[in-house]
Amino acid sequence: MGTEFRLTGKHVLAMLISFFLVILVVNMVFLNFALKTFPGEKEEKSYRQGLNYNDRLAMRAEQASLGWTATIEQALLSDNRVELMITIANSDGAPISGLDITGVFSRPASAVQDRNVSFTEAENGRYVASLPATGGVWNLEGKAVNNRDEEFDFASRLILQ
């Protein structure tokens, strides 16, 4: 017969080190994949924005006093383009005309496909925009400004199919 195998301290040490090396390599591979697919925070300068949080709350209170609402009337996807129609209404529910509306159409988790959007008034209080997009989840963040420089920020999540 052959020689009998005897487990020594060197063998146990080698197995222990090998085990932790395998764990370390697997963790490094997963970390690399995670950072490539989602690099971290989407919002730039989030710390500075946090410092100005009270200013943001005051702006929201001022905006709430306007009583305006934004409604997405239509979001049609065809031929890799989305047609958006929104209505901005006052506190009485009447559409507001003459607004300058701009915004950003973006994916929730990545800024790679962000698109600037500018709306034009189609009819009294209804504003339209057309831009390239594919199906899936999108965020629309916009700002409407009237001729008295009153600002109204709005945001909505859309699921395009």
PEVENVEN-V939504 format. One record per pair of residues at least 12 apart in sequence whose ideal C-beta (glycine too) atoms are under 10 Angstrom apart, sorted by the first residue. I is the first residue (numbers start at 1). GAP is how many residues later the second one is. Records with the same first field share a line. If there is no record, write none. Layout:
I=GAP / GAP
This chain:
37=72 / 73
38=71 / 72
39=71 / 72 / 73
42=64 / 65 / 66 / 67 / 68 / 69 / 72
43=68
44=67
59=92 / 94
60=93
62=88 / 89
63=87 / 88 / 89 / 90 / 91
64=88
65=26 / 85
66=24 / 25 / 30 / 78 / 80 / 84 / 85 / 86
67=22 / 23 / 24 / 25 / 26 / 85
68=20 / 21 / 22 / 23 / 28 / 31 / 76 / 78 / 82 / 83 / 84 / 85 / 86
69=18 / 19 / 20 / 21 / 22 / 24 / 27 / 83 / 85
70=16 / 17 / 18 / 19 / 31 / 57 / 70 / 72 / 74 / 82 / 83 / 84 / 85 / 86
71=14 / 15 / 16 / 17 / 18 / 24 / 55 / 83 / 85
72=12 / 13 / 14 / 15 / 68 / 82 / 84 / 85 / 86
73=12 / 13 / 14 / 53 / 54 / 55
74=12 / 13 / 52 / 54
75=58 / 63 / 65 / 81 / 83 / 84 / 85 / 86
76=54 / 84
77=56 / 57 / 58 / 59 / 61 / 81 / 82 / 83 / 84
79=53
80=52 / 53 / 54 / 55
81=49 / 50 / 51 / 52 / 53
82=23 / 33 / 35 / 47 / 48 / 49 / 50 / 51 / 52 / 53 / 56 / 58 / 76 / 78
83=45 / 46 / 47 / 48 / 50
84=19 / 21 / 33 / 35 / 43 / 44 / 45 / 46 / 47 / 49 / 54 / 56 / 58 / 72 / 74
85=34 / 37 / 38 / 41 / 42 / 43 / 44 / 45
86=15 / 17 / 33 / 39 / 40 / 41 / 42 / 43 / 54 / 56 / 58 / 68 / 70
87=36 / 37 / 38 / 39 / 40
88=13 / 31 / 33 / 37 / 38 / 39 / 54 / 56 / 58 / 64 / 66
89=36
90=35
94=30 / 31
95=26 / 28 / 29 / 30 / 31 / 32
96=25 / 28 / 29 / 31 / 48 / 50 / 54 / 56
97=24 / 26 / 27 / 28 / 29 / 30 / 49
98=23 / 26 / 27 / 48 / 49
99=20 / 22 / 26 / 28 / 44 / 45 / 46 / 47 / 48 / 51 / 53
100=18 / 19 / 20 / 21 / 27 / 43 / 44 / 45 / 46 / 47
101=16 / 17 / 18 / 19 / 20 / 26 / 27 / 28 / 41 / 42 / 43 / 44 / 51 / 53
102=14 / 15 / 16 / 17 / 27 / 39 / 40 / 41 / 42 / 43
103=12 / 13 / 14 / 15 / 16 / 26 / 36 / 37 / 38 / 39 / 40 / 41 / 50 / 51 / 52 / 53
104=12 / 13 / 35 / 36 / 37 / 38 / 39 / 51
105=12 / 24 / 26 / 27 / 28 / 33 / 34 / 35 / 36 / 37 / 53
106=32 / 33 / 34 / 35
107=26 / 27 / 29 / 30 / 31 / 32
108=28 / 29 / 30 / 31 / 49
109=28 / 30
113=19 / 20 / 21 / 23 / 25
114=25 / 27
115=14 / 16 / 17 / 18 / 23
116=15
117=12 / 13 / 14 / 16 / 23 / 24 / 25
118=13 / 24
119=23 / 25
127=15 / 17
129=13
133=25 / 27
134=26
135=24 / 25 / 26
136=22 / 23 / 24 / 25
137=20 / 21 / 22 / 23
138=18 / 19 / 20 / 21 / 22
139=16 / 17 / 18 / 19
140=14 / 15 / 16 / 17 / 18
141=12 / 13 / 14 / 15
142=12 / 13 / 14
